Amino acid sequence: MKHARTTLVIILLLGSFSLWARPYAGVSQSLMSTGVEVGMLSRTFEQNLALSLPTTQPSFKTPSVETTMLYRLAHLSPVMIGLGLKARIGWESDVGYELGLGFALSLSYEFLFSRGIVFVEGSYLPWITAQGTAVDRVVQDMVRQYVRFGYRHVF
């Protein structure tokens, strides 16, 4: 209860960002994986959740999940720049997982009337930890990937 007031302020602040947000769905491709994602975005805030499978050895045994929260700068509309936090976890069934935390930078182009967004996102995950026995190299590569691009459709 020591930090209850601070936690409440953070939750209310994040909740207020998503009041006017529109949902979207998309697909993305990175150096090591292909994914689908869902999220919400407004003119100043974006958050998403993506599920990816390895491109080299597609298998539900070694998936990865990532989430990103970005503050969006709309100074170059329809080009948007986003800066924020990123977390990515990859795991291998019955073996272990690898978790990375860090930062993301996103550059996107929004098609005004078709509600489509093309984006490229770079990430830097300096804090990586692993749990379990030797995790497959494919999982490690998916967590450590630093660039992805894709398409989103806003509803």
N, C-alpha and C positions, 0 to 999 in steps of 0.2 A: 504493500500500500504506500510505500515511500515515494514511488514515482507515478502514482495513479493519475494525478492531475496532468502531468506532462504527457503520459500515454493517451489520455482522453483528448488533449489538444491535438496531438499528432493524428489520431484517428478521425477527429472532426475535420481537420484540415484536408486530409486525403479524401474523405467522403465528400467534401464540398467541391473538390476538383471534378468528381465524377457525376455531379448533379445534372449537368447539361451535356454529358458525353453521349456519343452515338456508338453503338456496337459495330464491330466489323469482323470479318473472317478473311483469312488469307492463306497463301502458300509461300514457302520460302525455300531457298537453296543455299547451302553453304559449301565450304570446301570438302566437308566430310559427311554431311547429312542433308536429308530432304525433310521438310516439316510442314505441318498445318498449324495455324494459330487462330486464336480468337482474342478479342480485346475491346477496349473502349477508348475513344479519343474525343477531345474537345479542341478548341483553338489553341489552348495553352498546356494541355496535359494529355498524356497517352500512357496506357498500361496494357500489357498483353501477356498471354500465356501460350507457349508453343510446345508441341510434341514433335520430336524428330526421330527418324530412324536412319541408321547408317546407309550411305549410298553404296559403299563398296561391298558390304555383306548385309543386305536388308534382312532384318530379323527383329521380332518382338522381344527377343531375349536380351538385347542391348539397346534399349531406347534412351532418349535424353529428354528432359523437360527444362524449359527456361522461362523466366519471367523478367520483364523489363518495365521500369517506370521512368518516363521521360518528361522533362519540362520542355515544351515546344516554343521555339522562337519564330514568329510569323512575319518577320521583317521583310522577307523576300517573296511574299505570296505570289504564285502558288507553290514555290519551293519552301519547304519547312526544314528547320534544323532542330534536332532534339538532343538534349543532354540529360543523363540520368544514371540510375543504378540498375545493375543486372545481376541475376543469379542463375546458374545453370548446374543441373545435376544429371549425371549419366550413371546408369547402373547395369549390372549384369546379374541376371536371376541366380539366386543362391550363392553368389560369390561376394559381392560388395558393391560399393558405389564410390563416386568421386564428385565432390561439390566444389564449385568455383563461385566466388563473389567478386564484384568489381564495378566497372563503369562502362557506359555505352554512349556512343555518338551516332546519331541517325541523320541521314539526309534523304528527304522524300520529295516527290513531285506529285501534286494532287490534281487530277483531272476534274475540272470544276463541275461539269454537268453529268458525267457518267459515274460519279462517286467512286472512282478508282484511285488507288495510290500505288505508285511504284517507289520502292525504297531500297536503300543500301545502308547497312548498319555495321559499324565496327565496335568491337568490345575489347576491353583490357581487364582481365581477371587475375589480379595479383595474389588473391587469397584462395588457394586451392588445398583441399584436404581430402583424404581417402580413408575409407573404412572397409574392413574385410580383407580377404586374401588377395592375391595378385589379380587386379582388374584387367580385363582384356585391353590391348593397345587401342582398339577401335573406340572404346568408351573414353579412354584418356584423350584421344585425338578430338572426339566430339566436344568434350568439355573445354579443351584448350583452343578451339577454333576461334578466330578473331574477326571474321567478316562473313556476312550473309546478305542476300538480296532477295527481293520477292515482290509480290503483288497482294494488295488488300482491297476488299470491296466493302464500302461503308453502307450500312442499312439505314 
